[in-house]
Amino acid sequence: MIEYNQFWSCFYCQAPEDTEEVGMENIQVFLKRGYREIDLRLYNSAERFSFSETKKLLELGANPNITFYETEKDESRDDGYNIFDRIGSECSFLGSCI
């Protein structure tokens, strides 16, 4: 079984030790905006290709449908990002590398 996050530099993903980021922001920024920590951790674990942690967080009730916005003002717009966007970006990246 391949631990993809060991090869993080070959993929479009966060380094395994980057456990405090969502997108390019620190998790604390999003906690202050009222997002749930479990949902932020889900995004982060998927972004780091930590599949076992992602599965565990989903089982604990993390919501993969949360959309994150760069600023509070952006919440009225449709250009936020969520884990499905992130996974789609990775699939697109990997598909173009063949």
Residue, then its C-alpha position, 0 to 999 in steps of 0.5 A: m500500500i502506497e502512502y501518497n503523502q510520503f511523495w507529497s512533493c510529486f503531487y499538488c498537495q500539502a506537506p505531511e507536517d502542514t497540519e495547521e493550514v486550510g488552503m493557504e491560510n492558518i486554521q485559526v483564521f477560519l476558526k475565528r470566522g466560525y467554521r468548525e474545527i473538525d471540518l477544517r481538519l477534514y480539508n487539511s487531512a485530505e489536502r495532505f493526502s492523509f487518507s486514514e485521517t480523512k476517513k476517521l474525520l468523516e466517520l466522526g461527522a466532519n462535513p465535506n460540503i463546507t465551502f471556505y472563503e478567503t475573507e468574510k466578505d466573500e461569503s456572499r459570492d460563489d467563488g469559495y473552495n471546498i474539499f471536492d474542489r481540491i480533489g478535483s484539482e488534484c485529479s485534473f493535475l494528475g490527469s494532465c501528467i500522463 
